[in-house]
Amino acid sequence: MKKFALGDVVNSDKGRRGVVRAAYRTKEGQQFYAVEKDGAMDHLEEDRLSPAPRVELAA
């Protein structure tokens, strides 16, 4: 089962924040995500990602 959905904002283990654009499994069954940051795509394992904290804006 996928931990993140398309469009989720995530942080990588290197501190980079990006948006999930694709989710897929390898032949070995490992879950990977394609994460976009500034127009570049990173392909990262699920355990290297964490949800980005949501920021609530004051009205």
N, C-alpha and C positions, 0 to 999 in steps of 0.2 A: 504494500500500500504506500502511495506517495505521501510524503510529509508536507510538500509544498505544491501549490496550484499555480497555473499560468497567471502571470501578473503580480504575484506576491513579491514584495520587496524583501530581500535577504542580505545578510552580511556573510562574507566568506571568512575563513579562519585567518586570512591575512588582513582583515579589517576593511576590505572593499565592499561597498554597497552596490547592489544591482537589482535588476528585475528579471524574474524567471520568465523565459520565452519558450522553453521546450523542456519536456521530461521524457526520459527514455531509459531502457534497461539494456545492459550489455548481454552478450551471449552467456556470460557467467552468472547473470542475475543481479548484478550490481546496479543500483539506482543512480543515475546521473541527471544533472540539470544543465541546460544551456542558460547562462546568466548574462544579460546585456548590461554593460557599463560604458557610458559615453560612446555608444555605437560599436563597441568591440564585444565579441562573444567569448566567454570563458566556459569551459565544460568541466564541471566540478562534481565530485562524489557527494552524495546526500549528507554524509557525516561531517563534511567540511563546511556546511552551511548552517546558519541559525537565523531565526526570524528577526527582522529589524524591528526595533521598538516603534510603536505607532506614536506619532506626535499629535497631540490634541491642540488645536489652535483656539485661542480665546476669541469670542465673538465681539 
